[in-house]
Amino acid sequence: MENDTPRTRWLRDLTVFEGYHEALLASVDTALRGEPLFTPSEAADPDLSLHAYLDWCASDRPIGDAGTARREKSFVR
């Protein structure tokens, strides 16, 4: 990392999981290259994609039926 200072290390430690910043930077680089961030099945999963989540919210499906086989929880509307 170019800015390796005590403050930047402290700020990095505030994130939820180790490797967050590296994964975020890789995702931004991928998006800037115009490459997809998700496979088609991931893009349709409301747990992974904001667009899929918004589509699910706008649908007439009952609560708890987000359309994924692995779903164990439901979204609260």
mmJSON file of the N, C-alpha and C atoms, coordinates in Angstrom:
{"data_MODEL":{"atom_site":{
"group_PDB":["ATOM","ATOM","ATOM","ATOM","ATOM","ATOM","ATOM","ATOM","ATOM","ATOM","ATOM","ATOM","ATOM","ATOM","ATOM","ATOM","ATOM","ATOM","ATOM","ATOM","ATOM","ATOM","ATOM","ATOM","ATOM","ATOM","ATOM","ATOM","ATOM","ATOM","ATOM","ATOM","ATOM","ATOM","ATOM","ATOM","ATOM","ATOM","ATOM","ATOM","ATOM","ATOM","ATOM","ATOM","ATOM","ATOM","ATOM","ATOM","ATOM","ATOM","ATOM","ATOM","ATOM","ATOM","ATOM","ATOM","ATOM","ATOM","ATOM","ATOM","ATOM","ATOM","ATOM","ATOM","ATOM","ATOM","ATOM","ATOM","ATOM","ATOM","ATOM","ATOM","ATOM","ATOM","ATOM","ATOM","ATOM","ATOM","ATOM","ATOM","ATOM","ATOM","ATOM","ATOM","ATOM","ATOM","ATOM","ATOM","ATOM","ATOM","ATOM","ATOM","ATOM","ATOM","ATOM","ATOM","ATOM","ATOM","ATOM","ATOM","ATOM","ATOM","ATOM","ATOM","ATOM","ATOM","ATOM","ATOM","ATOM","ATOM","ATOM","ATOM","ATOM","ATOM","ATOM","ATOM","ATOM","ATOM","ATOM","ATOM","ATOM","ATOM","ATOM","ATOM","ATOM","ATOM","ATOM","ATOM","ATOM","ATOM","ATOM","ATOM","ATOM","ATOM","ATOM","ATOM","ATOM","ATOM","ATOM","ATOM","ATOM","ATOM","ATOM","ATOM","ATOM","ATOM","ATOM","ATOM","ATOM","ATOM","ATOM","ATOM","ATOM","ATOM","ATOM","ATOM","ATOM","ATOM","ATOM","ATOM","ATOM","ATOM","ATOM","ATOM","ATOM","ATOM","ATOM","ATOM","ATOM","ATOM","ATOM","ATOM","ATOM","ATOM","ATOM","ATOM","ATOM","ATOM","ATOM","ATOM","ATOM","ATOM","ATOM","ATOM","ATOM","ATOM","ATOM","ATOM","ATOM","ATOM","ATOM","ATOM","ATOM","ATOM","ATOM","ATOM","ATOM","ATOM","ATOM","ATOM","ATOM","ATOM","ATOM","ATOM","ATOM","ATOM","ATOM","ATOM","ATOM","ATOM","ATOM","ATOM","ATOM","ATOM","ATOM","ATOM","ATOM","ATOM","ATOM","ATOM","ATOM","ATOM","ATOM","ATOM","ATOM","ATOM","ATOM","ATOM","ATOM","ATOM","ATOM"],
"id":[1,2,3,4,5,6,7,8,9,10,11,12,13,14,15,16,17,18,19,20,21,22,23,24,25,26,27,28,29,30,31,32,33,34,35,36,37,38,39,40,41,42,43,44,45,46,47,48,49,50,51,52,53,54,55,56,57,58,59,60,61,62,63,64,65,66,67,68,69,70,71,72,73,74,75,76,77,78,79,80,81,82,83,84,85,86,87,88,89,90,91,92,93,94,95,96,97,98,99,100,101,102,103,104,105,106,107,108,109,110,111,112,113,114,115,116,117,118,119,120,121,122,123,124,125,126,127,128,129,130,131,132,133,134,135,136,137,138,139,140,141,142,143,144,145,146,147,148,149,150,151,152,153,154,155,156,157,158,159,160,161,162,163,164,165,166,167,168,169,170,171,172,173,174,175,176,177,178,179,180,181,182,183,184,185,186,187,188,189,190,191,192,193,194,195,196,197,198,199,200,201,202,203,204,205,206,207,208,209,210,211,212,213,214,215,216,217,218,219,220,221,222,223,224,225,226,227,228,229,230,231],
"type_symbol":["N","C","C","N","C","C","N","C","C","N","C","C","N","C","C","N","C","C","N","C","C","N","C","C","N","C","C","N","C","C","N","C","C","N","C","C","N","C","C","N","C","C","N","C","C","N","C","C","N","C","C","N","C","C","N","C","C","N","C","C","N","C","C","N","C","C","N","C","C","N","C","C","N","C","C","N","C","C","N","C","C","N","C","C","N","C","C","N","C","C","N","C","C","N","C","C","N","C","C","N","C","C","N","C","C","N","C","C","N","C","C","N","C","C","N","C","C","N","C","C","N","C","C","N","C","C","N","C","C","N","C","C","N","C","C","N","C","C","N","C","C","N","C","C","N","C","C","N","C","C","N","C","C","N","C","C","N","C","C","N","C","C","N","C","C","N","C","C","N","C","C","N","C","C","N","C","C","N","C","C","N","C","C","N","C","C","N","C","C","N","C","C","N","C","C","N","C","C","N","C","C","N","C","C","N","C","C","N","C","C","N","C","C","N","C","C","N","C","C","N","C","C","N","C","C","N","C","C","N","C","C"],
"label_atom_id":["N","CA","C","N","CA","C","N","CA","C","N","CA","C","N","CA","C","N","CA","C","N","CA","C","N","CA","C","N","CA","C","N","CA","C","N","CA","C","N","CA","C","N","CA","C","N","CA","C","N","CA","C","N","CA","C","N","CA","C","N","CA","C","N","CA","C","N","CA","C","N","CA","C","N","CA","C","N","CA","C","N","CA","C","N","CA","C","N","CA","C","N","CA","C","N","CA","C","N","CA","C","N","CA","C","N","CA","C","N","CA","C","N","CA","C","N","CA","C","N","CA","C","N","CA","C","N","CA","C","N","CA","C","N","CA","C","N","CA","C","N","CA","C","N","CA","C","N","CA","C","N","CA","C","N","CA","C","N","CA","C","N","CA","C","N","CA","C","N","CA","C","N","CA","C","N","CA","C","N","CA","C","N","CA","C","N","CA","C","N","CA","C","N","CA","C","N","CA","C","N","CA","C","N","CA","C","N","CA","C","N","CA","C","N","CA","C","N","CA","C","N","CA","C","N","CA","C","N","CA","C","N","CA","C","N","CA","C","N","CA","C","N","CA","C","N","CA","C","N","CA","C","N","CA","C","N","CA","C","N","CA","C","N","CA","C","N","CA","C"],
"label_alt_id":[null,null,null,null,null,null,null,null,null,null,null,null,null,null,null,null,null,null,null,null,null,null,null,null,null,null,null,null,null,null,null,null,null,null,null,null,null,null,null,null,null,null,null,null,null,null,null,null,null,null,null,null,null,null,null,null,null,null,null,null,null,null,null,null,null,null,null,null,null,null,null,null,null,null,null,null,null,null,null,null,null,null,null,null,null,null,null,null,null,null,null,null,null,null,null,null,null,null,null,null,null,null,null,null,null,null,null,null,null,null,null,null,null,null,null,null,null,null,null,null,null,null,null,null,null,null,null,null,null,null,null,null,null,null,null,null,null,null,null,null,null,null,null,null,null,null,null,null,null,null,null,null,null,null,null,null,null,null,null,null,null,null,null,null,null,null,null,null,null,null,null,null,null,null,null,null,null,null,null,null,null,null,null,null,null,null,null,null,null,null,null,null,null,null,null,null,null,null,null,null,null,null,null,null,null,null,null,null,null,null,null,null,null,null,null,null,null,null,null,null,null,null,null,null,null,null,null,null,null,null,null],
"label_comp_id":["MET","MET","MET","GLU","GLU","GLU","ASN","ASN","ASN","ASP","ASP","ASP","THR","THR","THR","PRO","PRO","PRO","ARG","ARG","ARG","THR","THR","THR","ARG","ARG","ARG","TRP","TRP","TRP","LEU","LEU","LEU","ARG","ARG","ARG","ASP","ASP","ASP","LEU","LEU","LEU","THR","THR","THR","VAL","VAL","VAL","PHE","PHE","PHE","GLU","GLU","GLU","GLY","GLY","GLY","TYR","TYR","TYR","HIS","HIS","HIS","GLU","GLU","GLU","ALA","ALA","ALA","LEU","LEU","LEU","LEU","LEU","LEU","ALA","ALA","ALA","SER","SER","SER","VAL","VAL","VAL","ASP","ASP","ASP","THR","THR","THR","ALA","ALA","ALA","LEU","LEU","LEU","ARG","ARG","ARG","GLY","GLY","GLY","GLU","GLU","GLU","PRO","PRO","PRO","LEU","LEU","LEU","PHE","PHE","PHE","THR","THR","THR","PRO","PRO","PRO","SER","SER","SER","GLU","GLU","GLU","ALA","ALA","ALA","ALA","ALA","ALA","ASP","ASP","ASP","PRO","PRO","PRO","ASP","ASP","ASP","LEU","LEU","LEU","SER","SER","SER","LEU","LEU","LEU","HIS","HIS","HIS","ALA","ALA","ALA","TYR","TYR","TYR","LEU","LEU","LEU","ASP","ASP","ASP","TRP","TRP","TRP","CYS","CYS","CYS","ALA","ALA","ALA","SER","SER","SER","ASP","ASP","ASP","ARG","ARG","ARG","PRO","PRO","PRO","ILE","ILE","ILE","GLY","GLY","GLY","ASP","ASP","ASP","ALA","ALA","ALA","GLY","GLY","GLY","THR","THR","THR","ALA","ALA","ALA","ARG","ARG","ARG","ARG","ARG","ARG","GLU","GLU","GLU","LYS","LYS","LYS","SER","SER","SER","PHE","PHE","PHE","VAL","VAL","VAL","ARG","ARG","ARG"],
"label_asym_id":["A","A","A","A","A","A","A","A","A","A","A","A","A","A","A","A","A","A","A","A","A","A","A","A","A","A","A","A","A","A","A","A","A","A","A","A","A","A","A","A","A","A","A","A","A","A","A","A","A","A","A","A","A","A","A","A","A","A","A","A","A","A","A","A","A","A","A","A","A","A","A","A","A","A","A","A","A","A","A","A","A","A","A","A","A","A","A","A","A","A","A","A","A","A","A","A","A","A","A","A","A","A","A","A","A","A","A","A","A","A","A","A","A","A","A","A","A","A","A","A","A","A","A","A","A","A","A","A","A","A","A","A","A","A","A","A","A","A","A","A","A","A","A","A","A","A","A","A","A","A","A","A","A","A","A","A","A","A","A","A","A","A","A","A","A","A","A","A","A","A","A","A","A","A","A","A","A","A","A","A","A","A","A","A","A","A","A","A","A","A","A","A","A","A","A","A","A","A","A","A","A","A","A","A","A","A","A","A","A","A","A","A","A","A","A","A","A","A","A","A","A","A","A","A","A","A","A","A","A","A","A"],
"label_entity_id":["1","1","1","1","1","1","1","1","1","1","1","1","1","1","1","1","1","1","1","1","1","1","1","1","1","1","1","1","1","1","1","1","1","1","1","1","1","1","1","1","1","1","1","1","1","1","1","1","1","1","1","1","1","1","1","1","1","1","1","1","1","1","1","1","1","1","1","1","1","1","1","1","1","1","1","1","1","1","1","1","1","1","1","1","1","1","1","1","1","1","1","1","1","1","1","1","1","1","1","1","1","1","1","1","1","1","1","1","1","1","1","1","1","1","1","1","1","1","1","1","1","1","1","1","1","1","1","1","1","1","1","1","1","1","1","1","1","1","1","1","1","1","1","1","1","1","1","1","1","1","1","1","1","1","1","1","1","1","1","1","1","1","1","1","1","1","1","1","1","1","1","1","1","1","1","1","1","1","1","1","1","1","1","1","1","1","1","1","1","1","1","1","1","1","1","1","1","1","1","1","1","1","1","1","1","1","1","1","1","1","1","1","1","1","1","1","1","1","1","1","1","1","1","1","1","1","1","1","1","1","1"],
"label_seq_id":[1,1,1,2,2,2,3,3,3,4,4,4,5,5,5,6,6,6,7,7,7,8,8,8,9,9,9,10,10,10,11,11,11,12,12,12,13,13,13,14,14,14,15,15,15,16,16,16,17,17,17,18,18,18,19,19,19,20,20,20,21,21,21,22,22,22,23,23,23,24,24,24,25,25,25,26,26,26,27,27,27,28,28,28,29,29,29,30,30,30,31,31,31,32,32,32,33,33,33,34,34,34,35,35,35,36,36,36,37,37,37,38,38,38,39,39,39,40,40,40,41,41,41,42,42,42,43,43,43,44,44,44,45,45,45,46,46,46,47,47,47,48,48,48,49,49,49,50,50,50,51,51,51,52,52,52,53,53,53,54,54,54,55,55,55,56,56,56,57,57,57,58,58,58,59,59,59,60,60,60,61,61,61,62,62,62,63,63,63,64,64,64,65,65,65,66,66,66,67,67,67,68,68,68,69,69,69,70,70,70,71,71,71,72,72,72,73,73,73,74,74,74,75,75,75,76,76,76,77,77,77],
"pdbx_PDB_ins_code":[null,null,null,null,null,null,null,null,null,null,null,null,null,null,null,null,null,null,null,null,null,null,null,null,null,null,null,null,null,null,null,null,null,null,null,null,null,null,null,null,null,null,null,null,null,null,null,null,null,null,null,null,null,null,null,null,null,null,null,null,null,null,null,null,null,null,null,null,null,null,null,null,null,null,null,null,null,null,null,null,null,null,null,null,null,null,null,null,null,null,null,null,null,null,null,null,null,null,null,null,null,null,null,null,null,null,null,null,null,null,null,null,null,null,null,null,null,null,null,null,null,null,null,null,null,null,null,null,null,null,null,null,null,null,null,null,null,null,null,null,null,null,null,null,null,null,null,null,null,null,null,null,null,null,null,null,null,null,null,null,null,null,null,null,null,null,null,null,null,null,null,null,null,null,null,null,null,null,null,null,null,null,null,null,null,null,null,null,null,null,null,null,null,null,null,null,null,null,null,null,null,null,null,null,null,null,null,null,null,null,null,null,null,null,null,null,null,null,null,null,null,null,null,null,null,null,null,null,null,null,null],
"Cartn_x":[0.85,0.0,0.892,0.547,1.385,1.377,0.267,0.123,0.104,1.18,1.259,1.736,0.78,1.075,0.303,0.645,-0.134,-1.63,-1.952,-3.382,-4.06,-3.43,-4.07,-4.204,-3.227,-3.352,-4.498,-4.656,-5.754,-7.091,-7.195,-8.434,-8.757,-7.747,-7.967,-8.507,-8.057,-8.515,-9.975,-10.561,-11.958,-12.919,-12.441,-13.321,-13.785,-14.814,-15.456,-14.575,-13.871,-13.065,-11.748,-10.77,-9.45,-9.536,-8.857,-8.862,-9.942,-10.756,-11.851,-11.348,-10.345,-9.851,-9.271,-8.567,-7.987,-9.093,-10.138,-11.261,-12.011,-12.178,-12.852,-12.061,-10.748,-9.902,-9.949,-9.915,-9.992,-11.337,-12.424,-13.75,-13.852,-13.308,-13.323,-12.512,-11.334,-10.519,-11.26,-11.945,-12.718,-13.833,-14.552,-15.644,-15.118,-13.982,-13.414,-12.973,-12.612,-12.259,-13.496,-14.674,-15.917,-16.257,-15.588,-15.849,-16.957,-17.754,-18.825,-18.249,-18.924,-18.5,-19.082,-20.211,-20.916,-21.136,-21.283,-21.781,-23.276,-23.919,-25.36,-26.178,-25.822,-26.586,-26.343,-25.125,-24.848,-25.586,-25.643,-26.322,-27.821,-28.386,-29.812,-30.107,-29.09,-29.26,-29.439,-30.602,-30.822,-29.93,-29.256,-28.298,-26.973,-26.713,-25.422,-25.514,-26.616,-26.742,-27.827,-27.495,-28.488,-29.596,-29.242,-30.253,-31.225,-30.71,-31.577,-32.432,-31.875,-32.642,-33.784,-33.5,-34.551,-35.612,-35.199,-36.165,-37.051,-36.438,-37.196,-38.188,-37.75,-38.636,-39.837,-39.628,-40.693,-41.592,-41.215,-41.998,-43.173,-44.025,-45.181,-44.913,-43.655,-43.33,-43.548,-44.006,-44.205,-42.879,-42.941,-41.745,-41.133,-39.823,-39.121,-38.884,-39.459,-39.265,-38.487,-37.182,-36.34,-35.864,-36.226,-35.904,-34.585,-33.928,-32.667,-32.864,-32.287,-32.466,-31.783,-30.696,-29.937,-30.444,-31.499,-31.985,-32.517,-32.046,-32.541,-33.207,-32.969,-33.553,-34.458,-35.214,-36.063,-35.764,-36.03,-35.869,-37.107,-36.934,-38.059,-38.408,-39.652,-40.087,-40.711],
"Cartn_y":[-1.179,0.0,1.237,2.216,3.405,4.283,4.331,5.201,4.377,3.709,2.854,3.686,4.249,5.055,4.457,4.857,4.358,4.669,5.845,6.199,5.324,5.069,4.232,2.798,2.32,0.968,0.922,1.97,2.042,2.07,2.872,2.942,1.598,0.905,-0.418,-1.4,-1.282,-2.188,-1.958,-0.853,-0.57,-1.349,-1.94,-2.658,-3.97,-4.541,-5.73,-6.964,-7.133,-8.338,-8.022,-8.853,-8.69,-8.902,-8.064,-8.174,-7.346,-6.637,-5.84,-4.829,-4.049,-3.004,-3.595,-4.686,-5.316,-5.826,-6.432,-6.917,-5.756,-4.669,-3.493,-2.892,-2.761,-2.218,-3.107,-4.42,-5.34,-5.205,-5.056,-4.884,-3.578,-2.507,-1.219,-1.309,-1.92,-2.093,-2.914,-3.973,-4.812,-3.997,-3.217,-2.393,-1.333,-0.729,0.294,-0.287,-1.563,-2.23,-2.646,-2.461,-2.826,-4.298,-5.017,-6.441,-6.63,-7.697,-7.927,-8.319,-7.87,-8.196,-9.525,-9.94,-11.144,-12.066,-13.349,-14.288,-13.998,-14.48,-14.243,-14.742,-15.89,-16.382,-15.515,-15.026,-14.122,-12.799,-12.292,-11.024,-11.12,-12.318,-12.516,-12.805,-12.916,-13.248,-11.968,-11.779,-10.554,-10.415,-11.491,-11.382,-10.78,-10.804,-10.344,-9.063,-8.864,-7.755,-6.779,-5.5,-4.49,-4.459,-4.567,-4.563,-5.732,-6.926,-8.086,-7.887,-7.292,-7.021,-6.052,-4.987,-4.026,-4.656,-5.514,-6.253,-7.128,-7.801,-8.651,-7.822,-6.664,-5.798,-5.333,-5.089,-4.612,-5.747,-6.983,-8.119,-8.406,-9.3,-9.707,-10.972,-11.392,-12.607,-12.401,-13.426,-13.287,-13.138,-12.578,-12.425,-13.796,-13.881,-15.138,-15.919,-15.479,-16.17,-15.255,-15.205,-14.348,-15.078,-16.335,-17.058,-17.798,-17.88,-18.614,-19.87,-20.952,-22.248,-22.297,-21.55,-21.64,-20.701,-19.959,-18.96,-19.601,-19.114,-19.577,-18.447,-17.218,-16.07,-15.335,-14.418,-13.622,-12.148,-11.372,-9.927,-9.374,-8.329,-7.659,-6.466,-6.383,-5.234,-4.191],
"Cartn_z":[0.0,0.0,0.0,-0.826,-0.958,0.289,0.992,2.162,3.439,3.737,4.919,6.101,6.815,7.997,9.174,10.398,11.536,11.398,10.885,10.722,9.684,8.54,7.522,8.021,8.772,9.348,10.352,11.166,12.12,11.387,10.331,9.563,8.914,8.42,7.822,8.845,10.094,11.143,11.531,11.109,11.418,10.531,9.465,8.55,9.162,8.552,9.09,8.977,7.874,7.713,7.029,7.306,6.716,5.204,4.461,3.005,2.333,3.115,2.561,1.536,1.917,1.02,-0.267,-0.151,-1.34,-2.264,-1.687,-2.498,-3.137,-2.396,-2.938,-4.091,-3.927,-4.987,-6.23,-6.041,-7.182,-7.889,-7.135,-7.736,-8.516,-7.96,-8.663,-9.954,-9.888,-11.099,-12.15,-11.717,-12.638,-13.288,-12.485,-13.014,-13.977,-13.659,-14.542,-15.882,-15.891,-17.146,-17.931,-17.337,-17.99,-17.9,-17.024,-16.848,-15.814,-15.959,-14.98,-13.621,-12.576,-11.216,-10.749,-11.348,-10.934,-12.118,-11.824,-12.825,-12.978,-14.041,-14.178,-12.982,-12.414,-11.263,-10.024,-9.838,-8.712,-8.895,-10.114,-10.386,-10.113,-10.188,-9.931,-8.464,-7.631,-6.215,-5.395,-4.756,-3.979,-2.754,-2.358,-1.257,-1.712,-3.011,-3.529,-4.34,-5.022,-5.965,-5.519,-5.444,-5.089,-6.132,-7.406,-8.469,-8.286,-7.998,-7.771,-6.524,-5.508,-4.291,-4.575,-5.32,-5.655,-6.54,-7.469,-8.29,-7.406,-6.429,-5.524,-4.703,-4.22,-3.438,-4.259,-5.544,-6.415,-6.914,-6.67,-7.164,-6.24,-6.68,-5.882,-5.082,-4.998,-4.263,-2.769,-2.074,-0.624,0.114,1.295,2.122,2.367,2.25,2.471,1.195,0.066,-1.208,-2.137,-1.928,-2.763,-4.001,-4.149,-5.364,-5.344,-4.223,-4.16,-3.342,-3.799,-3.146,-1.782,-1.615,-0.38,0.702,0.427,1.357,2.634,3.777,5.063,5.828,5.425,6.1,5.133,5.626,4.75,4.964,3.937,4.045,4.739,5.489,6.116,5.274,4.913,4.1,4.977],
"occupancy":[1.0,1.0,1.0,1.0,1.0,1.0,1.0,1.0,1.0,1.0,1.0,1.0,1.0,1.0,1.0,1.0,1.0,1.0,1.0,1.0,1.0,1.0,1.0,1.0,1.0,1.0,1.0,1.0,1.0,1.0,1.0,1.0,1.0,1.0,1.0,1.0,1.0,1.0,1.0,1.0,1.0,1.0,1.0,1.0,1.0,1.0,1.0,1.0,1.0,1.0,1.0,1.0,1.0,1.0,1.0,1.0,1.0,1.0,1.0,1.0,1.0,1.0,1.0,1.0,1.0,1.0,1.0,1.0,1.0,1.0,1.0,1.0,1.0,1.0,1.0,1.0,1.0,1.0,1.0,1.0,1.0,1.0,1.0,1.0,1.0,1.0,1.0,1.0,1.0,1.0,1.0,1.0,1.0,1.0,1.0,1.0,1.0,1.0,1.0,1.0,1.0,1.0,1.0,1.0,1.0,1.0,1.0,1.0,1.0,1.0,1.0,1.0,1.0,1.0,1.0,1.0,1.0,1.0,1.0,1.0,1.0,1.0,1.0,1.0,1.0,1.0,1.0,1.0,1.0,1.0,1.0,1.0,1.0,1.0,1.0,1.0,1.0,1.0,1.0,1.0,1.0,1.0,1.0,1.0,1.0,1.0,1.0,1.0,1.0,1.0,1.0,1.0,1.0,1.0,1.0,1.0,1.0,1.0,1.0,1.0,1.0,1.0,1.0,1.0,1.0,1.0,1.0,1.0,1.0,1.0,1.0,1.0,1.0,1.0,1.0,1.0,1.0,1.0,1.0,1.0,1.0,1.0,1.0,1.0,1.0,1.0,1.0,1.0,1.0,1.0,1.0,1.0,1.0,1.0,1.0,1.0,1.0,1.0,1.0,1.0,1.0,1.0,1.0,1.0,1.0,1.0,1.0,1.0,1.0,1.0,1.0,1.0,1.0,1.0,1.0,1.0,1.0,1.0,1.0,1.0,1.0,1.0,1.0,1.0,1.0,1.0,1.0,1.0,1.0,1.0,1.0],
"B_iso_or_equiv":[0.0,0.0,0.0,0.0,0.0,0.0,0.0,0.0,0.0,0.0,0.0,0.0,0.0,0.0,0.0,0.0,0.0,0.0,0.0,0.0,0.0,0.0,0.0,0.0,0.0,0.0,0.0,0.0,0.0,0.0,0.0,0.0,0.0,0.0,0.0,0.0,0.0,0.0,0.0,0.0,0.0,0.0,0.0,0.0,0.0,0.0,0.0,0.0,0.0,0.0,0.0,0.0,0.0,0.0,0.0,0.0,0.0,0.0,0.0,0.0,0.0,0.0,0.0,0.0,0.0,0.0,0.0,0.0,0.0,0.0,0.0,0.0,0.0,0.0,0.0,0.0,0.0,0.0,0.0,0.0,0.0,0.0,0.0,0.0,0.0,0.0,0.0,0.0,0.0,0.0,0.0,0.0,0.0,0.0,0.0,0.0,0.0,0.0,0.0,0.0,0.0,0.0,0.0,0.0,0.0,0.0,0.0,0.0,0.0,0.0,0.0,0.0,0.0,0.0,0.0,0.0,0.0,0.0,0.0,0.0,0.0,0.0,0.0,0.0,0.0,0.0,0.0,0.0,0.0,0.0,0.0,0.0,0.0,0.0,0.0,0.0,0.0,0.0,0.0,0.0,0.0,0.0,0.0,0.0,0.0,0.0,0.0,0.0,0.0,0.0,0.0,0.0,0.0,0.0,0.0,0.0,0.0,0.0,0.0,0.0,0.0,0.0,0.0,0.0,0.0,0.0,0.0,0.0,0.0,0.0,0.0,0.0,0.0,0.0,0.0,0.0,0.0,0.0,0.0,0.0,0.0,0.0,0.0,0.0,0.0,0.0,0.0,0.0,0.0,0.0,0.0,0.0,0.0,0.0,0.0,0.0,0.0,0.0,0.0,0.0,0.0,0.0,0.0,0.0,0.0,0.0,0.0,0.0,0.0,0.0,0.0,0.0,0.0,0.0,0.0,0.0,0.0,0.0,0.0,0.0,0.0,0.0,0.0,0.0,0.0,0.0,0.0,0.0,0.0,0.0,0.0],
"pdbx_formal_charge":[null,null,null,null,null,null,null,null,null,null,null,null,null,null,null,null,null,null,null,null,null,null,null,null,null,null,null,null,null,null,null,null,null,null,null,null,null,null,null,null,null,null,null,null,null,null,null,null,null,null,null,null,null,null,null,null,null,null,null,null,null,null,null,null,null,null,null,null,null,null,null,null,null,null,null,null,null,null,null,null,null,null,null,null,null,null,null,null,null,null,null,null,null,null,null,null,null,null,null,null,null,null,null,null,null,null,null,null,null,null,null,null,null,null,null,null,null,null,null,null,null,null,null,null,null,null,null,null,null,null,null,null,null,null,null,null,null,null,null,null,null,null,null,null,null,null,null,null,null,null,null,null,null,null,null,null,null,null,null,null,null,null,null,null,null,null,null,null,null,null,null,null,null,null,null,null,null,null,null,null,null,null,null,null,null,null,null,null,null,null,null,null,null,null,null,null,null,null,null,null,null,null,null,null,null,null,null,null,null,null,null,null,null,null,null,null,null,null,null,null,null,null,null,null,null,null,null,null,null,null,null],
"auth_seq_id":[1,1,1,2,2,2,3,3,3,4,4,4,5,5,5,6,6,6,7,7,7,8,8,8,9,9,9,10,10,10,11,11,11,12,12,12,13,13,13,14,14,14,15,15,15,16,16,16,17,17,17,18,18,18,19,19,19,20,20,20,21,21,21,22,22,22,23,23,23,24,24,24,25,25,25,26,26,26,27,27,27,28,28,28,29,29,29,30,30,30,31,31,31,32,32,32,33,33,33,34,34,34,35,35,35,36,36,36,37,37,37,38,38,38,39,39,39,40,40,40,41,41,41,42,42,42,43,43,43,44,44,44,45,45,45,46,46,46,47,47,47,48,48,48,49,49,49,50,50,50,51,51,51,52,52,52,53,53,53,54,54,54,55,55,55,56,56,56,57,57,57,58,58,58,59,59,59,60,60,60,61,61,61,62,62,62,63,63,63,64,64,64,65,65,65,66,66,66,67,67,67,68,68,68,69,69,69,70,70,70,71,71,71,72,72,72,73,73,73,74,74,74,75,75,75,76,76,76,77,77,77],
"auth_comp_id":["MET","MET","MET","GLU","GLU","GLU","ASN","ASN","ASN","ASP","ASP","ASP","THR","THR","THR","PRO","PRO","PRO","ARG","ARG","ARG","THR","THR","THR","ARG","ARG","ARG","TRP","TRP","TRP","LEU","LEU","LEU","ARG","ARG","ARG","ASP","ASP","ASP","LEU","LEU","LEU","THR","THR","THR","VAL","VAL","VAL","PHE","PHE","PHE","GLU","GLU","GLU","GLY","GLY","GLY","TYR","TYR","TYR","HIS","HIS","HIS","GLU","GLU","GLU","ALA","ALA","ALA","LEU","LEU","LEU","LEU","LEU","LEU","ALA","ALA","ALA","SER","SER","SER","VAL","VAL","VAL","ASP","ASP","ASP","THR","THR","THR","ALA","ALA","ALA","LEU","LEU","LEU","ARG","ARG","ARG","GLY","GLY","GLY","GLU","GLU","GLU","PRO","PRO","PRO","LEU","LEU","LEU","PHE","PHE","PHE","THR","THR","THR","PRO","PRO","PRO","SER","SER","SER","GLU","GLU","GLU","ALA","ALA","ALA","ALA","ALA","ALA","ASP","ASP","ASP","PRO","PRO","PRO","ASP","ASP","ASP","LEU","LEU","LEU","SER","SER","SER","LEU","LEU","LEU","HIS","HIS","HIS","ALA","ALA","ALA","TYR","TYR","TYR","LEU","LEU","LEU","ASP","ASP","ASP","TRP","TRP","TRP","CYS","CYS","CYS","ALA","ALA","ALA","SER","SER","SER","ASP","ASP","ASP","ARG","ARG","ARG","PRO","PRO","PRO","ILE","ILE","ILE","GLY","GLY","GLY","ASP","ASP","ASP","ALA","ALA","ALA","GLY","GLY","GLY","THR","THR","THR","ALA","ALA","ALA","ARG","ARG","ARG","ARG","ARG","ARG","GLU","GLU","GLU","LYS","LYS","LYS","SER","SER","SER","PHE","PHE","PHE","VAL","VAL","VAL","ARG","ARG","ARG"],
"auth_asym_id":["A","A","A","A","A","A","A","A","A","A","A","A","A","A","A","A","A","A","A","A","A","A","A","A","A","A","A","A","A","A","A","A","A","A","A","A","A","A","A","A","A","A","A","A","A","A","A","A","A","A","A","A","A","A","A","A","A","A","A","A","A","A","A","A","A","A","A","A","A","A","A","A","A","A","A","A","A","A","A","A","A","A","A","A","A","A","A","A","A","A","A","A","A","A","A","A","A","A","A","A","A","A","A","A","A","A","A","A","A","A","A","A","A","A","A","A","A","A","A","A","A","A","A","A","A","A","A","A","A","A","A","A","A","A","A","A","A","A","A","A","A","A","A","A","A","A","A","A","A","A","A","A","A","A","A","A","A","A","A","A","A","A","A","A","A","A","A","A","A","A","A","A","A","A","A","A","A","A","A","A","A","A","A","A","A","A","A","A","A","A","A","A","A","A","A","A","A","A","A","A","A","A","A","A","A","A","A","A","A","A","A","A","A","A","A","A","A","A","A","A","A","A","A","A","A","A","A","A","A","A","A"],
"auth_atom_id":["N","CA","C","N","CA","C","N","CA","C","N","CA","C","N","CA","C","N","CA","C","N","CA","C","N","CA","C","N","CA","C","N","CA","C","N","CA","C","N","CA","C","N","CA","C","N","CA","C","N","CA","C","N","CA","C","N","CA","C","N","CA","C","N","CA","C","N","CA","C","N","CA","C","N","CA","C","N","CA","C","N","CA","C","N","CA","C","N","CA","C","N","CA","C","N","CA","C","N","CA","C","N","CA","C","N","CA","C","N","CA","C","N","CA","C","N","CA","C","N","CA","C","N","CA","C","N","CA","C","N","CA","C","N","CA","C","N","CA","C","N","CA","C","N","CA","C","N","CA","C","N","CA","C","N","CA","C","N","CA","C","N","CA","C","N","CA","C","N","CA","C","N","CA","C","N","CA","C","N","CA","C","N","CA","C","N","CA","C","N","CA","C","N","CA","C","N","CA","C","N","CA","C","N","CA","C","N","CA","C","N","CA","C","N","CA","C","N","CA","C","N","CA","C","N","CA","C","N","CA","C","N","CA","C","N","CA","C","N","CA","C","N","CA","C","N","CA","C","N","CA","C","N","CA","C","N","CA","C","N","CA","C","N","CA","C","N","CA","C"],
"pdbx_PDB_model_num":[1,1,1,1,1,1,1,1,1,1,1,1,1,1,1,1,1,1,1,1,1,1,1,1,1,1,1,1,1,1,1,1,1,1,1,1,1,1,1,1,1,1,1,1,1,1,1,1,1,1,1,1,1,1,1,1,1,1,1,1,1,1,1,1,1,1,1,1,1,1,1,1,1,1,1,1,1,1,1,1,1,1,1,1,1,1,1,1,1,1,1,1,1,1,1,1,1,1,1,1,1,1,1,1,1,1,1,1,1,1,1,1,1,1,1,1,1,1,1,1,1,1,1,1,1,1,1,1,1,1,1,1,1,1,1,1,1,1,1,1,1,1,1,1,1,1,1,1,1,1,1,1,1,1,1,1,1,1,1,1,1,1,1,1,1,1,1,1,1,1,1,1,1,1,1,1,1,1,1,1,1,1,1,1,1,1,1,1,1,1,1,1,1,1,1,1,1,1,1,1,1,1,1,1,1,1,1,1,1,1,1,1,1,1,1,1,1,1,1,1,1,1,1,1,1,1,1,1,1,1,1]
}}}
